[in-house]
Every structure is written in structure tokens, then in C-alpha cells.
Amino acid sequence: MPELPEIETIKRVIEPQIKGLAIQQITVNRPEVIARPAADEFCRQITAQIFTEIRRRGKFLILCMDSGDRLVLHLRMTGCLLMTPADYPEEKHTHLVFHLSDGRELHFSDTRRFGRFWLLRQGEADTYSGMEKLGKEPFDPQFSVEYLRTCLGKRKKAIKECLLDQSVIAGIGNIYSDEILFAARIYPARPANTLTTEEWNRLVSVIPERLAFFIEKNKTTPEEYLATKGQDYRNTPFLQVYGHGSEPCPVCGEILCRTVIGGRSSVYCPVCQKNVLSSPWTLSGN
């Protein structure tokens, strides 16, 4: 599933290309990807509207229009947005095509068909997509040690599971939770309520730093993005632990371990991310 860095990459690639363009027509191949309103009403209400910007909130994209209406999109596991020439062949699983005023098209494809659009009218509260339940953005100035510890400090769940809780931190998924915990030197199965003050401080510093790093590594041009059909995430060579189970740790050389935490695969270094709760001493600094 695309996570915050991938969604931010899509925003940065697509936004400059659609800004100022009007929607002339919409081809709907799969009406079920439009969650609200019904497909016919969806098309009627946004035809002739002009895109002004794209915003990102966690893993959601918000396509804003000159009327104040917004299209909220969640790509789920396999959704993809492509800006294409008019004669560009549709991918097999292309469900919506926005025909734009400069002759180009905005294609939405999704192999598994879990992605969804919601249309919100000007000033309308979003009580439909689930976006209102999201926690703070990792780059929010109010994302602090106090905030994170207040939300998670009493939880007995593994810190890995806690980082995946979108109601606390918006945008982190399985890939970057592994990378964050490795950089913070925290064992992923540690109960959150056992983390020390120093470890909370490291987490709050590492979370935005790692996400910003991977956003930068994902940087691509519109031409490259289209050529790879939006699937060439360039940060893959920079992942230090995710997907590298049974390989040497890039820091200490110890073999990376793979485990399952909360039903999700997790990779960690048993040396750099030592499970201190299995050690004979008592934690201090809580």
C-alpha cells in the first residue's frame, strides 16, 4: 500500500500538471470506485470545474476545485493516478478517466478496486471518507514528544502497532514503521508503555526525518513517472531493513530478523534494536 512518501510523490507529480485545467468529461468504467455521490451525480457536479491544487492528508489526496468542492481520494493498496496524453492506452484496470481541457487525461486505475473517491461540496464537512479521524501529520509543528507520549505512553501494544495507528500519526504504514524503528534503535515488539523518555525523544525526531528522506529519494519527473506507470518508487534501494530479512544489518553486520507483530511482517536488527526487556536490568527513565 502506498504510504505517506508515495502519496506525497504523487501529489507533487500530478498537481502541477492539472492545476488550472477544467474537467470536460468523465468516463466511468467502474462506478463502485465512486463512494459518494452516485456516479451520475458525481459526473454532473464536477464537469466543467477547474482543478486548483492537490493537498495531502495522511494517505489521502484532496483534489481541490475552483468552486470550493473537493474530491477526496484514497488509493488503498493498488490505486494509481496517471496524467496521460489523450491517445495513451488505458491500463487494464482503469476505472475513471477525467478528460481535461488541454486534451490530456487523468486516469485512475486500481487492480484490486479498493480505492475510493468522495465528492465534498463547498464547505461540506467530511463525515464519509474517515479522513476526519486521522491523527497529527508527522510534519505538524504540534507533533511533539508530549503529544506522542500522551497518545501512546500508556499502551501495552507493541510500538510497531502503535506507529500504524492512523488516529495518532497520519501516513505511516508497514514499510516506514520498520525504517523508523531501526533508525530510532527500538525493538519493534516493545510495549509502548515501556519506552523511556530518551526513546520517545528519538522517535519524535526520527519520524519526520525518515519520511522526509524517503520523500526526497522518491523524487521523479512527470515523464519518468508516466513511463513507469507511477510504480517506480525510487526509495527502494535506500530501505535499510524493510524487505531485507536474513540479510546483514547495514550498521553492525548482524543478520536481520523477520517476525510478525500484530499480523504484520516486521524486520529488525537484534543488535541495533536490542530487546531490552529480555535483559536482567530494569528500565529507567520512564
Residue frames relative to the residue before (quaternion, step in Angstrom):
aa qw qx qy qz dx dy dz
M 1.0000 0.0000 0.0000 0.0000 0.00 0.00 0.00
P 0.4851 -0.6420 0.4919 0.3325 3.61 -0.90 0.79
E 0.1920 -0.7683 0.6020 0.1023 3.54 -1.03 0.85
L 0.8181 -0.2969 0.1576 0.4666 3.57 -1.30 0.00
P 0.6851 0.4776 -0.3292 0.4407 3.68 0.72 -0.84
E 0.6649 0.4920 -0.3135 0.4664 3.61 0.98 -0.76
I 0.6452 0.5087 -0.3218 0.4705 3.59 0.99 -0.81
E 0.6425 0.5096 -0.3205 0.4741 3.58 1.00 -0.76
T 0.6165 0.5364 -0.3405 0.4650 3.60 1.06 -0.70
I 0.6460 0.5112 -0.3184 0.4689 3.58 0.92 -0.91
K 0.6314 0.5360 -0.3260 0.4557 3.58 0.93 -0.90
R 0.7160 0.4678 -0.2654 0.4451 3.59 0.78 -1.01
V 0.6595 0.4898 -0.3107 0.4782 3.58 1.12 -0.58
I 0.7525 0.4293 -0.2224 0.4472 3.57 0.78 -1.05
E 0.6203 0.6067 -0.3634 0.3393 3.61 0.86 -0.90
P 0.7025 0.4532 -0.3147 0.4495 3.67 0.70 -0.88
Q 0.6569 0.5372 -0.3104 0.4284 3.58 1.13 -0.57
I 0.7599 0.3674 -0.2180 0.4899 3.62 1.03 -0.65
K 0.4787 0.6957 -0.4358 0.3114 3.58 1.22 -0.34
G 0.8248 0.2125 -0.1818 0.4915 3.56 -0.82 1.04
L 0.6006 0.5619 -0.3614 0.4392 3.59 1.27 -0.03
A 0.3557 -0.7307 0.5483 0.1973 3.56 -1.10 0.80
I 0.4296 -0.6570 0.5556 0.2741 3.54 -1.24 0.60
Q 0.1893 -0.8179 0.5360 0.0884 3.57 -0.45 1.18
Q 0.7874 -0.0701 0.0972 0.6047 3.55 1.07 -0.74
I 0.1734 -0.7709 0.6026 0.1119 3.58 -1.21 0.49
T 0.1941 -0.7484 0.6241 0.1129 3.54 -0.94 0.96
V 0.1205 -0.7957 0.5928 0.0312 3.56 -0.71 1.12
N 0.1367 -0.8061 0.5737 0.0475 3.55 -0.48 1.21
R 0.7805 0.1344 -0.0637 0.6072 3.56 1.16 -0.62
P 0.2707 -0.8103 0.4938 0.1622 3.64 -0.02 1.22
E 0.6128 0.6007 -0.3632 0.3629 3.61 1.05 -0.62
V 0.5861 0.5682 -0.3957 0.4208 3.62 1.16 -0.27
I 0.6207 0.4720 -0.3451 0.5223 3.60 1.28 -0.13
A 0.2297 -0.8209 0.5120 0.1058 3.56 -0.25 1.28
R 0.7999 -0.0726 0.0819 0.5901 3.59 1.10 -0.67
P 0.5735 -0.3073 -0.7526 0.1016 1.61 -1.60 1.95
A 0.7543 -0.2686 0.2472 0.5456 3.60 -1.12 -0.57
A 0.6815 -0.5458 0.3054 0.3800 3.56 -1.12 0.74
D 0.6600 0.5119 -0.3249 0.4436 3.62 0.86 -0.87
E 0.6810 0.4733 -0.2849 0.4807 3.57 0.94 -0.89
F 0.5803 0.5784 -0.3505 0.4537 3.57 1.08 -0.73
C 0.7033 0.4622 -0.2646 0.4709 3.58 0.80 -1.03
R 0.6529 0.5280 -0.3185 0.4398 3.57 0.94 -0.87
Q 0.7156 0.4837 -0.2695 0.4258 3.56 0.85 -0.95
I 0.7822 0.3468 -0.2096 0.4733 3.63 0.95 -0.65
T 0.4658 0.6523 -0.4710 0.3684 3.63 1.19 -0.09
A 0.8001 0.2223 -0.2477 0.4991 3.56 -0.98 1.07
Q 0.5343 0.6009 -0.4313 0.4091 3.61 1.20 -0.01
I 0.3606 -0.7420 0.5396 0.1682 3.55 -1.22 0.65
F 0.4125 -0.6930 0.5360 0.2495 3.56 -0.92 0.94
T 0.1672 -0.8036 0.5656 0.0800 3.59 -0.95 0.89
E 0.7851 -0.1544 0.1179 0.5882 3.59 1.04 -0.70
I 0.2639 -0.7032 0.6202 0.2263 3.51 -1.38 0.08
R 0.1363 -0.7650 0.6248 0.0767 3.54 -0.99 0.88
R 0.2481 -0.7374 0.6025 0.1780 3.54 -1.28 0.37
R 0.0092 0.7565 -0.6539 0.0050 3.56 -1.09 0.78
G 0.7952 -0.1037 0.0197 0.5971 3.56 -0.27 1.27
K 0.7748 -0.2735 0.2345 0.5194 3.58 -0.69 -1.10
F 0.5325 0.6100 -0.4051 0.4245 3.59 1.29 0.27
L 0.2069 -0.7115 0.6503 0.1676 3.53 -1.31 0.50
I 0.1433 -0.7677 0.6199 0.0760 3.57 -1.05 0.83
L 0.1576 -0.7840 0.5979 0.0548 3.58 -0.48 1.24
C 0.1700 -0.8285 0.5316 0.0460 3.57 -0.35 1.29
M 0.1860 -0.7930 0.5757 0.0715 3.55 -1.11 0.79
D 0.6927 -0.5368 0.3008 0.3762 3.54 -1.22 0.59
S 0.6283 0.5465 -0.3362 0.4399 3.60 1.15 -0.45
G 0.5404 -0.5750 0.4229 0.4456 3.56 1.23 -0.47
D 0.4985 0.6235 -0.4370 0.4146 3.60 1.27 -0.08
R 0.1534 -0.7849 0.5950 0.0799 3.58 -1.20 0.56
L 0.2384 -0.7072 0.6434 0.1707 3.50 -1.21 0.67
V 0.1578 -0.7718 0.6115 0.0746 3.56 -0.66 1.12
L 0.0446 -0.8091 0.5854 -0.0274 3.56 -0.84 1.03
H 0.0477 -0.7393 0.6700 0.0478 3.53 -1.06 0.85
L 0.3653 -0.7729 0.4865 0.1804 3.56 -0.68 1.14
R 0.2682 -0.7764 0.5156 0.2438 3.58 1.26 -0.40
M 0.8364 -0.2498 0.1553 0.4625 3.61 -0.95 -0.81
T 0.8484 0.1353 -0.0159 0.5116 3.60 0.86 -0.90
G 0.3770 0.7464 -0.4797 0.2658 3.61 1.21 0.29
C 0.0375 -0.7969 0.6028 -0.0173 3.57 -1.16 0.65
L 0.1851 -0.7430 0.6327 0.1159 3.56 -1.15 0.75
L 0.0029 -0.7882 0.6150 -0.0204 3.56 -0.96 0.94
M 0.2334 -0.7193 0.6351 0.1570 3.54 -1.04 0.83
T 0.0014 -0.8511 0.5190 -0.0788 3.58 -0.47 1.21
P 0.5628 -0.5205 0.4919 0.4127 3.57 -1.30 0.18
A 0.6625 -0.5371 0.3453 0.3917 3.57 -1.20 0.49
D 0.7395 0.4093 -0.2348 0.4800 3.60 1.02 -0.69
Y 0.3908 0.7295 -0.4783 0.2940 3.59 1.26 0.24
P 0.4464 -0.7060 0.4671 0.2900 3.64 -0.72 0.94
E 0.4758 -0.6695 0.4934 0.2862 3.54 -0.99 0.84
E 0.4842 -0.6168 0.5348 0.3149 3.52 -1.14 0.69
K 0.6807 -0.5161 0.3317 0.4004 3.56 -1.18 0.56
H 0.7868 0.2924 -0.1368 0.5260 3.58 0.95 -0.86
T 0.2771 0.7502 -0.5443 0.2532 3.60 0.94 0.87
H 0.1676 -0.8416 0.5119 0.0395 3.57 -0.56 1.20
L 0.7848 0.1001 -0.0612 0.6086 3.59 1.13 -0.62
V 0.0506 -0.7640 0.6420 0.0402 3.55 -1.14 0.72
F 0.1755 -0.7595 0.6207 0.0839 3.55 -0.77 1.11
H 0.2059 -0.7740 0.5901 0.1015 3.60 -0.58 1.17
L 0.1784 -0.8493 0.4955 0.0367 3.54 -0.45 1.26
S 0.6928 -0.5601 0.2994 0.3416 3.52 -1.27 0.57
D 0.6784 0.4544 -0.3148 0.4839 3.63 1.16 -0.26
G 0.6417 -0.5464 0.3157 0.4359 3.59 1.28 0.22
R 0.6118 0.5361 -0.3648 0.4530 3.58 1.20 -0.22
E 0.3182 -0.7464 0.5609 0.1645 3.54 -1.35 0.21
L 0.2533 -0.7186 0.6256 0.1677 3.52 -1.20 0.64
H 0.1340 -0.8177 0.5592 0.0253 3.56 -0.50 1.26
F 0.1226 -0.7416 0.6524 0.0967 3.55 -1.12 0.77
S 0.0179 0.7881 -0.6137 0.0443 3.56 -0.70 1.12
D 0.0330 0.7921 -0.6058 0.0668 3.54 -1.17 0.58
T 0.3756 -0.7682 0.4774 0.2022 3.56 -0.32 1.28
R 0.7830 0.3432 -0.1755 0.4881 3.56 0.85 -0.95
R 0.3674 -0.7886 0.4332 0.2356 3.59 1.34 -0.02
F 0.4045 0.6976 -0.4930 0.3267 3.58 1.03 0.79
G 0.5447 0.6374 -0.3938 0.3767 3.61 1.18 -0.48
R 0.0928 -0.8186 0.5668 0.0080 3.57 -1.10 0.74
F 0.2453 -0.7201 0.6327 0.1451 3.53 -1.33 0.65
W 0.0551 -0.7461 0.6614 0.0529 3.53 -1.21 0.69
L 0.2309 -0.7527 0.5984 0.1483 3.59 -0.92 0.85
L 0.0747 -0.7780 0.6238 0.0106 3.56 -0.83 1.07
R 0.3688 -0.7363 0.5256 0.2136 3.57 -0.79 1.01
Q 0.7182 -0.4465 0.3085 0.4355 3.56 -1.27 0.38
G 0.8492 0.1431 -0.1332 0.4906 3.55 -0.85 1.06
E 0.5235 0.6517 -0.4119 0.3626 3.60 1.23 -0.11
A 0.4325 -0.6903 0.5183 0.2604 3.56 -0.93 0.93
D 0.3871 -0.7088 0.5409 0.2349 3.54 -1.08 0.73
T 0.0982 0.7848 -0.6012 0.1140 3.55 -0.27 1.30
Y 0.5927 0.6197 -0.3125 0.4087 3.56 1.30 0.29
S 0.7673 0.4328 -0.2221 0.4178 3.57 0.74 -1.06
G 0.4824 -0.6414 0.4551 0.3857 3.59 1.15 -0.60
M 0.4602 0.7119 -0.4356 0.3027 3.57 1.26 -0.15
E 0.6171 0.5737 -0.3466 0.4122 3.59 1.13 -0.66
K 0.6473 0.5325 -0.3178 0.4433 3.60 1.22 -0.33
L 0.4820 0.6965 -0.4272 0.3163 3.58 1.26 -0.14
G 0.4585 -0.6613 0.5258 0.2758 3.52 -1.23 0.62
K 0.7710 -0.3534 0.2518 0.4660 3.55 -1.25 -0.33
E 0.5084 -0.5970 0.5261 0.3291 3.51 -1.29 0.51
P 0.5560 -0.6246 0.4247 0.3468 3.63 -1.00 0.70
F 0.7103 0.4297 -0.2565 0.4950 3.60 1.18 -0.47
D 0.4120 0.7046 -0.4700 0.3361 3.58 1.29 0.13
P 0.5094 -0.6528 0.4579 0.3236 3.64 -0.87 0.85
Q 0.6793 0.4838 -0.2907 0.4690 3.59 1.17 -0.52
F 0.4818 0.6148 -0.4608 0.4213 3.58 1.28 0.14
S 0.1388 0.8267 -0.5090 0.1954 3.54 -0.08 1.34
V 0.6791 -0.4429 0.3788 0.4463 3.54 -1.34 0.09
E 0.6441 0.5294 -0.3245 0.4467 3.57 0.94 -0.88
Y 0.6549 0.5103 -0.3117 0.4620 3.59 0.94 -0.90
L 0.7101 0.4692 -0.2781 0.4453 3.57 0.74 -1.06
R 0.6810 0.4837 -0.2989 0.4614 3.56 0.92 -0.84
T 0.6111 0.5405 -0.3475 0.4622 3.59 1.08 -0.67
C 0.7064 0.4689 -0.2589 0.4627 3.58 0.96 -0.90
L 0.8349 0.2566 -0.0717 0.4816 3.56 0.88 -0.97
G 0.5308 0.7160 -0.3759 0.2535 3.57 1.16 -0.53
K 0.7258 0.4020 -0.2487 0.4997 3.59 1.16 -0.42
R 0.5110 0.6702 -0.4132 0.3449 3.57 1.25 -0.07
K 0.3600 -0.7301 0.5457 0.1987 3.53 -1.12 0.79
K 0.4869 0.6631 -0.4344 0.3667 3.57 1.27 -0.13
A 0.6255 -0.5235 0.4214 0.3963 3.55 -1.29 0.43
I 0.5600 -0.6203 0.4296 0.3422 3.56 -1.01 0.79
K 0.5643 0.5812 -0.3818 0.4449 3.61 1.12 -0.55
E 0.6738 0.4781 -0.2952 0.4799 3.61 0.86 -0.91
C 0.6433 0.5415 -0.3233 0.4341 3.57 0.99 -0.81
L 0.6520 0.5164 -0.3208 0.4531 3.59 1.00 -0.77
L 0.6582 0.5043 -0.3049 0.4685 3.60 1.20 -0.48
D 0.5196 0.6451 -0.4083 0.3836 3.59 1.27 -0.14
Q 0.3007 -0.8038 0.4896 0.1543 3.57 -0.26 1.29
S 0.5995 0.5628 -0.3685 0.4337 3.59 1.19 -0.33
V 0.6810 0.4264 -0.2827 0.5239 3.59 1.29 -0.15
I 0.7832 0.0132 0.0271 0.6210 3.59 0.83 -1.03
A 0.2953 -0.7834 0.5243 0.1554 3.57 -0.67 1.07
G 0.8228 0.3503 -0.2371 0.3795 3.53 -0.97 0.93
I 0.6226 0.5411 -0.3578 0.4377 3.60 1.16 -0.37
G 0.0774 -0.7861 0.6128 0.0221 3.56 -0.96 0.95
N 0.8185 -0.3032 0.1845 0.4517 3.53 -1.29 -0.27
I 0.6463 0.5395 -0.3305 0.4267 3.58 0.93 -0.90
Y 0.7884 0.3727 -0.1956 0.4487 3.56 0.59 -1.16
S 0.5351 0.5731 -0.4313 0.4463 3.61 1.17 -0.23
D 0.6286 0.5184 -0.3323 0.4750 3.61 1.03 -0.74
E 0.6875 0.4904 -0.2869 0.4523 3.56 0.86 -0.98
I 0.6467 0.5254 -0.3116 0.4568 3.58 1.00 -0.83
L 0.6972 0.4696 -0.2851 0.4606 3.58 0.81 -0.95
F 0.6087 0.5293 -0.3557 0.4720 3.60 1.09 -0.59
A 0.6793 0.4827 -0.2938 0.4683 3.59 0.88 -0.92
A 0.7037 0.4438 -0.2591 0.4906 3.59 1.11 -0.69
R 0.3733 -0.7621 0.4506 0.2771 3.58 1.36 -0.07
I 0.4693 0.6523 -0.4468 0.3932 3.57 0.96 0.93
Y 0.4641 -0.6710 0.5122 0.2685 3.56 -0.89 1.01
P 0.4634 -0.7501 0.3889 0.2671 3.63 -0.54 1.10
A 0.6924 0.4623 -0.2902 0.4718 3.62 1.14 -0.48
R 0.3864 0.7214 -0.4917 0.2976 3.61 1.23 0.10
P 0.4522 -0.6444 0.5290 0.3170 3.62 -0.91 0.79
A 0.5480 -0.6472 0.4128 0.3323 3.58 -0.87 0.92
N 0.6816 0.5128 -0.3056 0.4233 3.59 0.99 -0.73
T 0.6375 0.5050 -0.3477 0.4666 3.60 1.25 0.14
L 0.4755 0.6811 -0.4461 0.3331 3.59 1.23 -0.07
T 0.4136 -0.7054 0.5237 0.2388 3.56 -1.07 0.78
T 0.6879 -0.4541 0.3634 0.4342 3.55 -1.31 0.21
E 0.6412 0.5274 -0.3235 0.4539 3.56 0.97 -0.84
E 0.6732 0.4954 -0.2995 0.4601 3.57 0.95 -0.84
W 0.6200 0.5126 -0.3471 0.4819 3.64 1.02 -0.66
N 0.6345 0.5285 -0.3222 0.4629 3.57 1.01 -0.79
R 0.6512 0.5076 -0.3149 0.4682 3.56 0.96 -0.86
L 0.6467 0.5332 -0.3244 0.4385 3.60 0.92 -0.88
V 0.6898 0.4822 -0.2909 0.4549 3.57 0.81 -0.98
S 0.6528 0.4873 -0.3140 0.4876 3.58 1.12 -0.52
V 0.7080 0.4895 -0.2606 0.4372 3.56 0.90 -0.99
I 0.6096 0.5981 -0.3722 0.3637 3.62 0.90 -0.84
P 0.7385 0.3704 -0.2710 0.4940 3.67 0.60 -0.91
E 0.6126 0.5648 -0.3602 0.4195 3.60 1.05 -0.68
R 0.6924 0.4681 -0.2875 0.4678 3.60 0.85 -0.93
L 0.6581 0.5045 -0.3228 0.4562 3.60 0.92 -0.83
A 0.6456 0.5041 -0.3193 0.4766 3.59 0.99 -0.79
F 0.6120 0.5559 -0.3385 0.4492 3.58 1.04 -0.77
F 0.7269 0.4297 -0.2552 0.4709 3.59 0.81 -0.97
I 0.5625 0.5550 -0.3930 0.4702 3.60 1.14 -0.44
E 0.6631 0.5003 -0.3008 0.4686 3.56 0.94 -0.88
K 0.6814 0.4874 -0.2965 0.4584 3.60 0.92 -0.85
N 0.6367 0.5351 -0.3146 0.4575 3.58 1.21 -0.52
K 0.4284 0.7446 -0.4498 0.2444 3.59 1.22 -0.35
T 0.0849 0.7918 -0.5944 0.1119 3.56 -0.88 1.01
T 0.4825 -0.6408 0.5036 0.3209 3.57 -1.27 0.25
P 0.6459 -0.5085 0.3793 0.4246 3.62 -1.18 0.34
E 0.6412 0.5337 -0.3227 0.4472 3.58 1.02 -0.78
E 0.6767 0.4755 -0.2870 0.4833 3.57 0.93 -0.89
Y 0.6283 0.5456 -0.3265 0.4482 3.55 1.02 -0.81
L 0.6778 0.4725 -0.2924 0.4815 3.58 0.92 -0.89
A 0.6438 0.5475 -0.3276 0.4225 3.59 0.93 -0.88
T 0.7411 0.3601 -0.2082 0.5270 3.58 1.09 -0.69
K 0.4239 -0.7298 0.4328 0.3169 3.58 1.35 0.19
G 0.6763 -0.5511 0.2761 0.4034 3.52 1.04 0.87
Q 0.6078 0.6055 -0.3269 0.3963 3.58 1.25 0.18
D 0.5968 0.5777 -0.3680 0.4178 3.61 1.24 -0.10
Y 0.0300 -0.8071 0.5894 -0.0175 3.57 0.13 1.28
R 0.3308 -0.8251 0.4332 0.1489 3.52 -0.31 1.30
N 0.5670 0.6175 -0.3970 0.3737 3.57 1.20 -0.13
T 0.4160 0.7529 -0.4475 0.2445 3.60 1.24 -0.30
P 0.6873 0.4705 -0.3208 0.4510 3.67 0.81 -0.78
F 0.6828 0.4959 -0.2806 0.4574 3.60 1.23 -0.36
L 0.4641 0.6515 -0.4632 0.3815 3.59 1.27 0.04
Q 0.3094 -0.8011 0.4890 0.1530 3.57 -0.67 1.08
V 0.8230 0.1565 -0.0827 0.5398 3.59 0.99 -0.70
Y 0.6202 0.5617 -0.3696 0.4041 3.61 0.90 -0.82
G 0.8238 0.1716 -0.1580 0.5166 3.57 -0.80 1.07
H 0.6684 0.5081 -0.2938 0.4568 3.59 1.27 0.04
G 0.2182 0.7925 -0.5395 0.1822 3.60 1.10 0.55
S 0.8123 0.2160 -0.2253 0.4927 3.57 -1.09 0.92
E 0.5878 0.5213 -0.3882 0.4817 3.60 1.26 0.27
P 0.6205 -0.5478 0.3876 0.4058 3.63 -1.19 0.31
C 0.5319 -0.6037 0.4955 0.3273 3.55 -1.13 0.72
P 0.4556 -0.7080 0.4606 0.2811 3.65 -0.80 0.88
V 0.6745 0.4745 -0.2973 0.4811 3.60 1.25 -0.25
C 0.8443 0.1687 -0.0537 0.5059 3.60 0.65 -1.09
G 0.5068 -0.6787 0.4082 0.3405 3.60 1.21 -0.27
E 0.4767 0.6539 -0.4482 0.3799 3.61 1.25 -0.12
I 0.5421 -0.6212 0.4476 0.3463 3.60 -1.11 0.61
L 0.4214 -0.7110 0.5109 0.2366 3.56 -0.83 1.04
C 0.3060 -0.7628 0.5505 0.1466 3.55 -1.03 0.88
R 0.2142 -0.7424 0.6182 0.1444 3.53 -1.16 0.64
T 0.0480 0.7795 -0.6221 0.0547 3.55 -0.99 0.89
V 0.3753 -0.6838 0.5644 0.2702 3.56 -1.31 -0.03
I 0.0180 -0.7915 0.6092 -0.0451 3.56 -0.78 1.10
G 0.8388 -0.0182 -0.0251 0.5436 3.55 -0.61 1.11
G 0.6926 -0.4823 0.2665 0.4654 3.56 1.10 0.69
R 0.6693 0.4756 -0.2981 0.4868 3.59 1.26 0.05
S 0.5135 -0.6356 0.4834 0.3141 3.56 -1.05 0.81
S 0.0070 0.7960 -0.6043 0.0335 3.56 -1.01 0.81
V 0.1396 -0.7788 0.6089 0.0572 3.55 -1.01 0.90
Y 0.0698 0.7994 -0.5889 0.0964 3.58 -0.92 0.92
C 0.4291 -0.6613 0.5440 0.2875 3.53 -1.32 0.25
P 0.3977 -0.7503 0.4699 0.2409 3.64 -0.62 1.06
V 0.6563 0.4733 -0.3159 0.4954 3.60 1.26 -0.24
C 0.7269 0.4243 -0.2458 0.4809 3.58 0.71 -1.06
Q 0.7628 0.2459 -0.1365 0.5823 3.58 1.16 -0.64
K 0.0176 -0.8592 0.5111 -0.0147 3.53 0.81 1.06
N 0.4034 -0.6864 0.5520 0.2481 3.56 -1.04 0.83
V 0.1918 -0.8397 0.4971 0.1051 3.57 0.16 1.28
L 0.5879 0.5884 -0.3859 0.3991 3.62 1.12 -0.41
S 0.6474 0.4901 -0.3281 0.4827 3.58 1.23 -0.29
S 0.5580 0.5972 -0.3865 0.4272 3.58 1.33 -0.02
P 0.6022 -0.6200 0.3711 0.3394 3.60 -1.13 0.59
W 0.6518 0.5267 -0.3432 0.4242 3.64 1.11 -0.43
T 0.4820 -0.6628 0.4992 0.2813 3.55 -1.29 0.37
L 0.5040 -0.6433 0.4850 0.3113 3.54 -1.03 0.79
S 0.0701 -0.7721 0.6299 0.0468 3.53 -1.16 0.68
G 0.6798 0.5163 -0.3460 0.3895 3.57 -1.25 0.19
N 0.4587 0.6733 -0.4668 0.3440 3.62 1.22 0.16
